[in-house]
Amino acid sequence: MDTLRDLRVRRGLTQEALAEQLGVVRSALSQYETGKRNLSIRQARRLAEILGCTIEDVVAAAEASLRTAPSNVSYRRAKRMHTQRR
């Protein structure tokens, strides 16, 4: 399954170039690609236009990006949070 990064690279775009076309900063695009931030419907539609694919392709790629993203909560932090609840 393609990730958002895969779709971008296939079109030969850098994060900076795609972010500019999308109207976001490069760090926001990076967060979309790593699954740390969710796309709005408007952004998904715009990405589909820019990347020359369907919105379904963008949604599937966003979900694939999320599945391949490392967990946002480290083991130590999760353990600390669990301990604090006691």
Secondary structure, DSSP 8 states (H G I E B T S, - for coil): ---HHHHHHHTT--HHHHHHHHTS-HHHHHHHHTTSS---HHHHHHHHHHHTS-HHHHHHHHHHHHHHS--SS-HHHHHHHHHHH-
